[in-house]
Amino acid sequence: MRNKSIIVATVVAVYLCHSLAFAAPVDVSRAEDVGMSSERLAYLKSFFEGLLEDEETGGFQILISRRGKIIMYENLGLANVEENVAVTDETLFRIFSMTKPVMGVAMMMLYEEGQYSLADPISKYIPEFAELRVYAGEDDEGNVTLEALEREPTIHDLLQHTAGLTYGIFGNSAVDRQYIEMDVPSYDQTMQEFIDKLTSIPLLYQPGTRWNYSVAVDVQGYLIEKWTGMELGEFLQERIFDPLGMDQTMAWVPPDKASLLANIYTHNEAGDREKFTGSFADNYLHAPGAFSGGGQLISTSDDYWRFCQMLLNGGEFDGIRYLSPRTVEMMSTNRLKEPASLPNGSGFGLNFGVIVDNTQGNYPTSNGEYYWGGLASTVFWIDPEEEMVAIMLTQYLPYRGEFYRDIFHRLVRAAIIE
């Protein structure tokens, strides 16, 4: 059974990666036509070029649109510093957790089709979740103590990271350590192996009592496969990527396309920029055991813009409707009990961060702006008030997304003149 699952996942991943086509030229409009300053956008470009002169990273791909028109699309720097390969329209970026909003759309498509209720306990579809216990601390001898569930985690909890799950890498509790020891988010495992590991570990906290970034979106992927009878990658390809024309978005990069994948960069102890090596860089050159809903995708800014613009349009793009405007509103509205409980005045919707109080941020935003980012320091946001999409892709570890989100916001907002 395990071998069969791996074979099926590989076939789907091959389909995803071989659907890659060369990028069509991006049509860029005059900034002043949508109330923005070309001069100030030129400064934004020069600022990011300055970061590259300082060897902050290898390169950037930047896309900004307003009122449905792309008014900045720039390829800056090098995708491969060692071989002097420039960032181009065809350069591919690991977008990691920017996969999560795509999964949110997939989940809400099935929600609209009556497949589940947000109030459904996860155990309705994954019975093992009903038997979970909750971490309650450690006794004087260091033994883990557990307590019973006060209520079962729901699908709504999965979509807003309040189910009691974690990632392991962001904490140091006994539960986090078990995630690491058992390699819960392993690249090469099957979906069932992931669920088996996950449900053998206690929840980190009582469901619904706090927000904690987690593998919840990978559980969403398992549910989509169970509900549809399709491999997750196949579902995303058929229902989202193909209709949107996202022909440079894929799960992994085959050998004949490997030269298009940008290198990840870091800095060594001496402060010198160097190529990052390790699983986060290398995994995406071979098929995964199963598609990770939490961080599998590779894409370009042009492809991801189509996805974002669809959401900004209220669930429609080029005459095809993906979600209703009301469902997009549900996704992009804070659903946490304590508004603005995350940094920079943020709350959380359904697989998106949402700006709730823009007076609490360290950079200019709009209330109602929704966003996320990826592990390799990629960022994006959708601003309904300004009718804007902004995407910045790079490949840098450790994560510097908040630095880039800050400066990118400041420079983009400074370019709005009406």
N, C-alpha and C positions, 0 to 999 in steps of 0.2 A: 504493500500500500504506500509506504514511504517513497519507494522508487518511482511508482506511478505518479505520485504528487509532484515529485521533482521534475519528471519528464514533461508533465503537462505545464508546469510553471515555466520550464525552459522554452517550450514551444510558443507559449504566449509571449514571453519576453523577446524571443527572436522576431515574432511578428511586430512587436512594438518597436524594436530597434531598427528593423529593416524597412519600416514605413518612412524612415528619414528621407527627406528630399532637400535639395538645395533651396535656401531661403530666397523668396521673391524680394525684390528691392522694396524697402519700406518707404511709403509716401509721406514725406514730411511737409507740413504746412507752415506758413509764416506765423510766428508767435504772436505778432500784433493782431492778427485776425481773430484771436481768441482771448485778447486782453492780457497778453504777457509780453515781456520785454526781450527782444533778441539780444540786446546788449548785455542784459543781466544773465541770460542763459549762456552767453559766451564767457562771462566771468565764471559761471558754475563749471563750465568745461575746463577753463584754465586752472581753476582750483584743484580739480581732480587730476589734471595733468601734473600739477605741482606735487600732489601726493605720490605720483608715480616717480617723479624725479627724486623724491626722498626715499624711494624703494619701499613704500608702505605695503605694496602688494605687487602682483604681476600686471593686472589690467582690470578695466571696468567695461561694462556695457550698460549704458544709461538710456532709458526711454521715459519721456514725459508726454502726457496727452492732456488736453483740456477740451471740453465740449465735443468729445468724440473725435478730435483731430490730433494726430501725433505732431508735436511741435519741436521735439528734440529726440534724436536718435543718434547716439555716439558710441563708437568703438574706440576705446582708449587703451594704449599700452600693449602688453604682450600676454598671450595665452600660454606661451612656453618661452620663458626667459632664456633658458639654456640653449635653445635652438633658434632664438630670435624670430619666433612665430607670432605675428600680430593677432590681436583680437579682431575678428571679422564678423559679418552677419551670420556665418555658419558656425562660429565658436559655440561649443556646448558647455553648460554650467551645471554642476550638481546643485540643485536648489533645496535639497534636504527637506526641512520642515515646511517649506512653501508648498509641499505636497498636501499638507493638512487641509487648507482651504478647498482644494480640489476634491478631497474626500468629503468635505462638508457638503458640497454641491451634490455629489453622488448620493450621499445619505438622504438629502432632502428631496431628491428626485423620487426615491423610493417611498419617502414619507408622503409625498403628494399622491403617490399611487396606492396609498392605503396599506403598505406593507407592514407597518408597525406604528405604535404610538410612542411619543416621547416618554410617556409615563410607564411604559412596559419595563418590568425588571429584566435585567440582562439574562437572568436565569430562565426566562421563558424560551430563550433560544440557545443558551449555553448553560445547561443545568448545573454544572460545577460551581457557578457563581453563587448559588443558594447556600452552599456549604462553607463559604469562606468565613474566616475569623478575622478579627481586627487587632493589630498591634497596639498594646497598651503600655509599653515601656519595658524596662528590665528591672529585675529584683537586685538585691544587694550583692548577689553572687554573679550577676551578669546574665542570668537566664531570662529569655524573652517571656513576657507575660502577654496573654491574649484575652480578648473579650468577645462576646457575641455581637453580631450585627444588630444595630438599633433599627435599621431598615435596609432592604436590599438596594444595591446600586441599580440605577435605571439607565436607559439609553440616553435620556437627557443628561445624566451625569457624564456619560462618555463624551458627549458633544461639548461639554464645557469643563472638562478636566476636574470634576468633583466626585469621581467614582471611588476614590481611595487608592488609586494606582499611583505608580511613580515611574521613573526612568532608571534609577540606580546611580547614574553618574552625577546627579545634582545634589545628592544628600549623603549623609553618613549614618543613617539609622541602621538597625539590624535588618530591616526590610530592604533598604537600599543595597546593603551588602549582599543579601541573598540574590537580588537581581543581577548583580555583577558576577557572583560566584556561579550562578546558573546560566549566565549569558542569555538573559531573557530576550533582548532584541537582536539575536544573532542573524546575520545576513543569510546564512546558508540553510536555515531550518525551514521546515514546512509550516503551514498555518497551524496544523493540529499540534505539532511539537511546541509551537509558541504558546498555544492555549493551555496545553498540559503543564508546561513550566509555570505559567502565570498563575494558574489556579491551585498550584501547590504551595504558594507563598501567601502569607496573610496580607490583608489590605493595610496600608500605612496609616489610615485614619478612617473614621466613620463617614460613610457616603453622605455627601451634601454639606459637610461641615467646613470644608475649606477647598481652595483652588490649589492644585498641584500639577505641574506639567508632567506628562506621563505617556505611557504607551497606549493610551485609550484609543487613539486613532487606528492603531494596528488591530485592535479588537473590532473596530468598525469595519475594517477590511474583511475580517473573518465573517462578520454578520452579512455583509453584502454578498459574499460568495455563497453563504448558506441560503439566503433569500432568493437569489437569482439563478443558482445552479451554474454560474459562470465564474471563471477565474477573474480575480479582481482587475488585473491589467486588461483583460479582454473587455470587461464591462466599461472601464474608463475610456478605452479606445473607441468602442462602438457608440457610447452615449455622449461623450464629451470631446475627446481629441479630434476624431474624424469630422464631426459636424462643425466644430469651431475652426477647422483648418490648422490645428496645432501639429503640423507634420514634422517638427523638430523636437517633439517631446517624447521621451522614451524612458524605459526602466533601466537599461544598461546599454553600453556602447560596444558593438562588435569590433573585431580586430581591424576591419577595413575602414572603420570610422574613428578609430582611436586617436588619430592625429587631430581630430576636431575638439577633443575634450581638453578643456583648460587645466593646467596644473594647479594644484593648491600650493600656496606659499605660506611661510611662517618666518619667524626670526629666531636665530640661535642665541645662545647665552651671550655672545659678543655683540648682539644687536644687528647682525647681518642678515639680510633676506636670503632665504634658501628654500628649495623645493621641499614641500612636506611629503613624507613617505609614511605609509601605513594603511590600515584597512579602509579608513574613510576615503582615501584617495584611490586605492586599488580595486576595491570591491566592485566598482561600477564598470569594470572591464570584463566582467563575466556575469552570467545569469544568476539571479538570486534563487534560493530555495523556494521562496514565495515572495510576492510583491508586498513591500512594507508600506502600508497606508500612511505611516508616520513620517516617511522620509525617502521614498524610493526615486523620485523623479529627477530627470535631467532635462533641461529646457533652454530656451533663449528668451530674451526680453520681449521680442516680437510675438512669440507664441504665448507667453504668459500674459501679455497685454490683451490678447483676444479674450482670454478667460476673465480678466479683471473688467474689461469693458462690457462684457456680457452682464456681469453683476451690476455695474454702474447703470446699465440700461434697464435694470429691473428684471433681469433674467432672460434677456433676448439679445441676439446678435445676428446681423445679416438675415433677418426675416425668420430665424429659427428660435422658438421659445424653449428654454431649458427649465426654468422655474417661473412661478408667478411672482409679481412684484411683492405680494404680501409675504411670501416665503423668504425672499431675499431680505426683506425688512426684519423678519424673525431672526435670521442668521446674523444680521449686523446690528442687533440691539443688545445692549448689556443684559445679561440674565443672572448675574451674581447677586446675592442677597445684599451685599455691601457694595454700593456703587463706588467706582474709582478706587478699588482696593488693590489694584496692581500699579506698577510704576507709571509715572507721567500722566496721571489722571485717567488711567485705563480701567475698563471692566472687561468682560468677556462675553461674546455671543455664542454662536454655534460654530466652532472651529476657527473663529477669528478673535483677535483682540479688538476692542472698541474704545475709542476716546469718549469718556463720559464727562470729564471736567477739564477742559483745556487750559484752565488757569493753574493747574497743578503740574504741568509739564515743564521741562527745561528747554523746549523748543516749540515753535508755533505749529499748532494743529487746529482742526475744526472739530467741534463736538459732532459725533456721529461718524467720524472717519474710522474705517476699519482696516486692519493690517495684519501682517505677520512677517516672518523672516526665516532664514535658513542657517544651519550650523556653520557653513563656510562664509558667513557674514553678508549674505544676500538680504535685501530688504525690499518691501513694496508697501504701498498704501493706496486705498481707494477713498476719495473725499467727495461725497455726494454734494456737499454745500458748494464746493468750488468746481464741481463736475470734472474732477481730475483723477488721473491714474499716474503714479510715479513708481518706477522700477529701477533698482540699481543692483546689478549682478557683479560679483567678484568671486574669488576663491582664496579665502584666507582663514587660517586657524592659528591660535584659538579664536573663538567667536569675537568679532569686533562690531557686530551689527548695530549695537546701540550707538556707538560712535558715528558710524556712517548714517544711521537714521537721523541723528541729531543734525549733523552738518548738511545732509541732503535736504532735510526739511527747511532749514534756515535759508539755504540758497534758492530752493525752488519757490518758497513763499515770497522771498524778496523779489522774485521775477514777476509776480502777479501785480499788474498795474491797473486793472479795472475788474 
